[in-house]
């Protein structure tokens, strides 16, 4: 079984990925695998065991700390850069027999090496769900949603965020006409542009969701996950068909779920910038249960 965690980036998907990777029945692509094309198969096979046996704080910051990752470099090497860094969302129409074969070999090979019947992988930025569902029709998708104002604020602070170069040079393709008109009207704010990036991606997730059978899609809000980790992690495990085992309980207990930065965007942005995001993102925020101005609905 192959399942996917998907989200916009800066949405909290890494936390959930790392928690799920503690499960003894879950395999994953590790940073060891991503780092080098010459990693011994034995290390790939034992990455999950090494991760589960190591407490999170003990190896924090060490270069060799094993952890689950998106595997962007290894996917580029062994599948295609098109899967890793497309300028738009990938759809079923982007699936070619050659690409589907490479995807199946990559994920099937990792599952076989790790001797697990359940591989979980994470993709961010674009959902890729229709593309993945075409190749892996039984795959399930967990979509992690976070308040768009928090996502925009976080993107603005990332060194890899290219929005400061304008929409002609970022990774999201050209601005749709309705967003471009709004952006021009509001003064071409970079804060606004980061908010529009979230909207563009969430639009793609809504389209992708319609292409996947309803029973194979689960939506989890990051804020809800932090408010009640046991409840929502349990719901994800149930959705993925995984039991809450004593071994997983020990791994789960190693994680700290901190809610301290949920509202950091209110401190990091000015009142005028917050008002701009509230105004321009209001429809999308309301759709996912976030109240413009503050709080959740």
N, C-alpha and C positions, 0 to 999 in steps of 0.2 A: 504494500500500500504506500502511495506517495501522496503527501498533502502539502499545502502551501500556506504560509503566512504572507499576507500582502498588506501594503500600506503606502502612504505618500512619502515616507521618510520623515524623520524627526517626530514620529507618531507613537513611539513606544513599542514598536514591533520587536526591537532587539531584546528588551526585557522579557517579553513573552517567549521569544525564541530560546533564550538562555534557560528559562524555567522549564520549558518542554523538553529541552535537550538533556535534562537531568533524569528523564524517564528511562528505565532500563530497556524498554522495548523500542526506543526511538534512535534512529541513526541520523546523521547530519553531515554536511560538508564543513570541514574544519578549516581554521586559519592555517594549520600545518599544510593541508592539501592545497590551499590557495597560494601559499608562499612560494612553492617550488614545484616544477614539473618532475623533479627527480626524487621526491619524497618516497621512501620505501613503502611498499604496500602494507607492511606490518604496522607502520605508524598510522596509516590511514585507517586500518582495521581497528586499532586500539584507541583512536582519538576519543570516542564516546566513553569508554571505560576510564581513560585518564581524566576526562572532564568531570565525570561523576564522582571520582574518588578524591578530587581536589576541592577544597573549600574556596569560595570565591575570593575572600579577602587575601588569602595567603599568597596568591600569585598575581594579584592586581598590579598592573604596570610592568610586569616582566615580559620581555620580548617573546619568550617561548610559552607563555600561558596558552593552553589549548582552549578553544572556545568555538562555538558554531558561528559561521559567517555566511555572507551572501555568495561567496566564491566568485567574485566578478572576474578575477584574473584567470582562474582555472576554467571557468565557463567560456571565457573568451578564447582560451587556448584550445580547449577540447570540443567545444560546440561551435560558437560563433559570437563575435562582438555584437551582432545584431540583437541577440537575446539580452545582452547586458546593458547596452547603451543606445536604445532606439530613440529617435527624435519624437516619436508618437507612440501611443499604445500599440502593442502587437495584437492582431486579431486572428481568427481562424483562417482568413485568406492569406496570411503570411506563412502558413505552414507549408513547407515543401517536403516531399518524401526524404530528401537528403537531410534536412534539418530535423525532421521528426526522428529519423534514425539515430542521429547523433545525440539528441536529447534522451532518447530511450536508453542508449548505450551508457551515457554518462550517469544518469540517476540509477539505472538498473545495476550498473557496475559498482557504484558506491554502496548500494544496499546489499549486494552480494558480498562485497569485501567486509562489510561490517556485520554480516550475518544477522541482519535485522529484517523483519517483514514490514517495518514501518519507517519510512524515511520522511523527514519534515525539512522543507527548505523555505527560505525567505526571499521574497523579491520586494523591492521598494521603488518609489517614483511612479511608474506605470503599473497597473494591475497585471497585465499579460494574461488574465484569466481565461478569456476566450481562446487565445492561442494555446495555453496549457491544457485546457479542457479538450481541445481538438486532439491533442497528442495523448493525453492521459484522461480518458473520459470518466474514470472512476475517482479522480482526485477530488479532494475537498479543499475548500478555501476558507481561511479565517481572515477576515478583513478587520484590521485594527484602525479605529477612527480616533482622531484627536481634534480638539478645538482648533479651527483654522487660524485663529489669532495667535495661539501658542506655536503652531507650526511655522507661520510666517515669521514670528519673532526669532525662533530658533534658526531658521534658514539664514536670516540676516546676519547671524553671528558665526556661521560656518565659513571656514576658509575656502571650501570647495564651491560655495554658492556663487554662481556667475550672473545673478540678476543685476548686479551693479553695472554690467556691461550692456544691459538692455536686452529686450526680447529678441533681437536679431542675433545674439551670440550666446544665449543660454541653451539648455538641453530640452526645452519643451516645444520647439517648433515656433512658427509664427503665431502671434496673438490672434485669436478669433476676432472678427470685426466688432462684435458687441463689447468684448472686453477692451479692445484697443480704443474704441470710442469713449468708453467710461474712463479709461486710464488717462487719455489725453484731456478729457474734460476736468478731471480731478487734479491735474497739474503734474502728471508723470512722476508721482511719488514712488521711491524705491520700496517703501513700506507697503504701499498699495500693490505694487508689482509682486511682492512676495505673497500677498494675500490672493492675488489673481492666480498665481502659480498653484496654490492650494485648490482654488476653485476649478481650474483646468483639470487637475488630477482627479478631483472628486467627480467631475462630470464623466471622466473616463471610467471611474469605478462604477458609476451608475449604469453606464452602457454595458460594461463587462458583466455586471451582476445579472442583467437581463439575458445574457448569453449562457449562463450556467444554471443547471437545474436547482430549484430553490432549496431542495434538501441537501445540496452540496455546498451551501454558502452560509457562513455564520458571521455576524457582525458583533464586534466587541469594542466598546468605547474605552479608551485608555484611562479616562477619569474614573470610570466604574471599576476597572481592574484594580486601580490603586486604592479605591475606597473599600473594596471587599475582595482581596486577592484569592482567598480560598474558594469563594463562591464562583468567581468568574473563570479561574483556572480549572476548577472542577467542571464547569460547563463546557469549556474547550476540550478537556479530556473526554467527556461523554460524547461530544460531537465527533471526535476523532476515533472513537471506539477504543480508548485506552483506559485501563483501570487505575485507580489511585492506590498504588501499592505502598507497602512500608518503605521500600527503597526510594520511591519517589517522594514520600513524605520527608525523608531525611534530606533529600536534595532541595525540596521546596523550603524547608526550614532555614536553609543557608542564605536565602535571598531576602534582602531588605527592600520593601516597597515604600519608597519615599514620595510623598505628595507635596513636598515643599516648593517645587518649582512649577506646579500646575498653573498658578496665576502670575508667574514671573513676567509675562508680557505686560501686565499692568504696571509693573515697576520699570521695565526696560524701555517702554515706549511713552511718548508724551500724550497728554490728554487729547490733543488734536489728532495725533496719529491713531489713537485708539478709537476716536469718534469716526475717523475715516474708515477703518476696518469694520467697525460695527455697522456702518451705513452700507458699505459696498458688499460685505459678506453676509448680510442679514438673512437672505433667503436660504443660503446654504447652511448657515449656522442653525437656523430654526429647523431645517429639515432633519438635522442630526441631533436635535435636542439641546442646542446651546442657545441661551438667551442673549441677544445683543445687549450690551451694557453690563453684563455680568451674570454669572451663575449658569445653571442648566435648567431645562424645562422637564 
